[in-house]
Amino acid sequence: MASVSVRKETNTLYLDFRYMGKRCREQTTLKPTQANKKKLERLLVLIESQMLAGTFRYAQHFPSSKNAAKFADQELQLHEPSQWESKQKEQIAPTFEEYIWPWFERQKISWRQSHIVNIESMIHKHYLPFLGERKVDSITRNDLLKFRSVLAKVPGRNGREGLSNARINKIMDPLKRIFEDAAEEFDFITPYIRIKQLKSAKTDVEPFTLKEVNYILA
């Protein structure tokens, strides 16, 4: 039962009540006069009525209390479940950099050494600079399309102005699996949707004539 009591060490009043199954004691600076005691008793009546109505919020009455922070998450979960779920996802989902390395370690056991080296290079050179600090569940399809457009401006080999479409496709392809796995693990929709491969330029082929083939084989 809630009550107003006196703390002997300071000769001041404190509130003693239970909230969410826990005993709470909140100290005041009020001296133990009859008027002060009645004032706090009225406050307890208000608190208990708010608890019954589901409108009590610890921080509204005791903003400086350590208990306010302890109960904040429970209050949000109880009274605003949708906001609580969103907050939980924000707290749980790692950044891309935090996610990619454990993912890489799990996957590489089934890869050839050359593929391991290639993916690790992509992570360092391309993925982390653009996506590394973002939460995996905050990255959108538009972000991935922007990333692809950035790749098109990366200097290519032999003085090329940008990476070839074929190379860009190879860099983008692993992201599909990465985000599928992350989405399944952290319960969000993968942003890698409706992202088609870029068309690669076909190499012009000029086949030998029959006369040239016979000449080579002769």
Buried (B, 14 or more C-beta within 10 A) or exposed (E): EBEBEEEEEEEBBBBBBEBBEEEBEBEBEBEEEEEBBEBBBEBBEEBBEBBEEEEBBBBEBBEEBEBBEEBEEBBBBEEEEEEBEEBBBEEEBBBBBBBBEEBBEEBBEEEEEEEBEBBEEBBEEBBBEBBBEBBBBBBEBEBBBEBBEBBBEBEEEEEEEBBBBEBBBBBBEBBBEBBEBBBEBBEBEBBBEEBEEBEEEEEEEEEEEEEEEEEEEE
